[in-house]
Amino acid sequence: MVESNPKGSLVRENLINLCRVLRPDLKDLQILKQGLYSTLTVLDAQSSSPFAFVGDGMKRLLRIACSFASSSGGVVLIEEPEAFLHPKGMNEFTRLMVAAVSQGTQVIFTTHSLELLGKIFERQNGHDLGQACLVRTKLSNGELTTGVISGLDAAERLSEVGEDLRR
């Protein structure tokens, strides 16, 4: 008798839906076994290709999508999501993050990229930024201070005032 794994099925479905944010023509993700090796293969409307052939940025986005898919309704922590991403990849990350948040995942990330923050604020365009916040830490004269800025205030300060939110 084969036991079904409902959580595994849900994670797989979440992952495929999140990956469709990155590749709208995605039909399926499959793990193909060839001898001792397994290969993640992406199936779209036209072809299938091993995921090993994509660039480092897309591989990073897939790992992030896997974290989001397996943590639906939970929390995901990401250190510098913009690392290794092409500027277009930052747009893809923001779409992926918004999709994960809409599935109930709380996303906490660190960044030094004002460009990434700008893209996130632009994509949200005020929507749900009331639930977001930006936390800054600063070490000055041996004292560590922390400041919290609401998402709406941070978006306004970055886009309208041009403030460097890293300071």
C-alpha positions as CSV (number, residue, x, y, z in Angstrom):
1,M,0.0,0.0,0.0
2,V,1.3,3.5,-0.9
3,E,0.8,6.2,1.6
4,S,0.0,9.7,0.2
5,N,1.7,12.7,1.6
6,P,-0.8,15.6,1.7
7,K,1.7,18.1,3.0
8,G,4.2,17.1,0.3
9,S,1.5,17.5,-2.4
10,L,0.6,20.9,-1.0
11,V,4.2,22.0,-1.0
12,R,4.7,20.8,-4.6
13,E,1.6,22.6,-5.7
14,N,2.7,25.8,-3.9
15,L,6.2,25.5,-5.5
16,I,4.7,25.1,-9.0
17,N,2.4,28.1,-8.5
18,L,5.3,30.2,-7.2
19,C,7.5,29.1,-10.1
20,R,4.8,30.1,-12.5
21,V,5.4,33.6,-11.2
22,L,8.9,33.3,-12.6
23,R,7.9,31.3,-15.8
24,P,4.3,31.8,-16.7
25,D,4.4,29.0,-19.3
26,L,5.6,26.4,-16.7
27,K,3.5,23.2,-16.9
28,D,5.3,21.1,-14.3
29,L,8.5,20.4,-12.3
30,Q,9.7,16.8,-12.3
31,I,12.5,15.0,-10.7
32,L,13.9,12.5,-13.3
33,K,16.1,9.7,-12.1
34,Q,18.9,8.5,-14.4
35,G,20.9,5.8,-12.7
36,L,22.2,7.1,-9.4
37,Y,21.4,10.7,-10.2
38,S,18.3,12.8,-10.0
39,T,17.7,15.9,-12.2
40,L,15.1,18.6,-11.6
41,T,13.5,19.2,-14.9
42,V,11.3,22.2,-15.9
43,L,8.5,21.4,-18.3
44,D,6.9,24.2,-20.2
45,A,4.6,24.5,-23.2
46,Q,7.4,24.0,-25.7
47,S,10.1,21.8,-24.1
48,S,11.7,20.3,-21.0
49,S,15.1,21.3,-19.7
50,P,17.3,20.3,-16.8
51,F,17.3,23.1,-14.2
52,A,21.1,22.6,-13.9
53,F,21.3,24.6,-17.2
54,V,19.9,27.8,-15.8
55,G,22.0,30.6,-14.4
56,D,22.9,31.1,-10.7
57,G,20.3,33.8,-10.3
58,M,17.5,31.6,-11.4
59,K,18.8,28.7,-9.2
60,R,18.8,31.2,-6.2
61,L,15.2,32.2,-7.1
62,L,14.2,28.5,-7.2
63,R,15.7,27.9,-3.7
64,I,13.8,30.9,-2.4
65,A,10.6,29.6,-4.1
66,C,11.2,26.2,-2.4
67,S,11.5,28.0,1.0
68,F,8.3,29.9,0.4
69,A,6.4,26.9,-0.8
70,S,7.4,24.8,2.2
71,S,6.6,27.6,4.6
72,S,3.2,28.7,3.5
73,G,1.6,30.4,6.5
74,G,5.0,30.5,8.3
75,V,8.1,32.6,8.3
76,V,11.0,32.7,5.8
77,L,14.2,34.5,6.6
78,I,16.4,35.5,3.7
79,E,19.9,37.2,3.8
80,E,20.4,39.6,0.9
81,P,18.0,38.1,-1.6
82,E,19.5,40.4,-4.3
83,A,22.9,38.6,-4.2
84,F,23.7,36.9,-7.5
85,L,20.6,38.3,-9.2
86,H,20.5,40.2,-12.4
87,P,18.5,43.4,-12.1
88,K,15.6,41.6,-13.9
89,G,16.0,38.9,-11.2
90,M,15.2,41.5,-8.5
91,N,11.8,42.1,-10.3
92,E,11.2,38.4,-10.3
93,F,12.1,38.1,-6.6
94,T,9.6,40.9,-5.8
95,R,6.9,39.1,-7.7
96,L,7.8,35.8,-6.0
97,M,7.8,37.5,-2.6
98,V,4.4,39.2,-3.1
99,A,2.9,35.8,-4.2
100,A,4.3,34.1,-1.1
101,V,3.0,36.9,1.2
102,S,-0.4,36.5,-0.5
103,Q,-0.3,32.8,0.5
104,G,0.2,33.8,4.1
105,T,4.0,33.6,4.4
106,Q,5.8,36.2,6.5
107,V,9.0,37.3,4.8
108,I,11.9,38.8,6.7
109,F,15.0,39.7,4.8
110,T,18.2,41.8,5.1
111,T,19.5,44.0,2.3
112,H,21.8,46.8,1.6
113,S,20.0,47.4,-1.8
114,L,18.0,50.5,-2.1
115,E,17.1,49.4,-5.6
116,L,15.5,46.2,-4.2
117,L,13.5,48.2,-1.6
118,G,12.4,50.6,-4.4
119,K,11.2,47.7,-6.5
120,I,9.3,46.2,-3.6
121,F,7.7,49.5,-2.8
122,E,6.9,50.1,-6.5
123,R,5.3,46.7,-6.9
124,Q,3.2,47.1,-3.8
125,N,2.3,50.7,-4.6
126,G,0.9,51.3,-1.1
127,H,-1.0,48.0,-1.0
128,D,-0.3,46.1,2.2
129,L,2.7,48.3,3.1
130,G,0.9,49.1,6.3
131,Q,1.8,45.6,7.5
132,A,5.4,46.0,6.5
133,C,8.2,47.7,8.3
134,L,11.9,48.5,7.9
135,V,14.2,47.9,10.8
136,R,17.6,49.7,10.8
137,T,20.5,49.1,13.1
138,K,23.4,51.5,13.5
139,L,26.6,51.2,15.5
140,S,27.9,54.5,16.6
141,N,30.6,55.1,19.2
142,G,30.2,51.5,20.4
143,E,26.5,51.8,20.9
144,L,24.0,49.8,18.8
145,T,20.7,51.5,18.1
146,T,17.6,50.2,16.3
147,G,15.0,52.2,14.5
148,V,11.7,51.1,13.0
149,I,10.0,52.8,10.1
150,S,6.6,51.8,8.8
151,G,6.4,50.4,5.3
152,L,4.3,53.3,4.1
153,D,6.7,55.9,5.6
154,A,9.7,54.0,4.2
155,A,8.3,53.9,0.7
156,E,7.5,57.6,0.8
157,R,10.9,58.5,2.3
158,L,12.7,56.5,-0.4
159,S,10.7,57.5,-3.5
160,E,9.6,61.0,-2.8
161,V,12.4,62.3,-0.6
162,G,15.2,60.2,-1.9
163,E,16.4,59.3,1.6
164,D,19.1,56.7,2.0
165,L,17.2,54.3,4.3
166,R,20.4,52.5,5.1
167,R,21.6,55.2,7.4
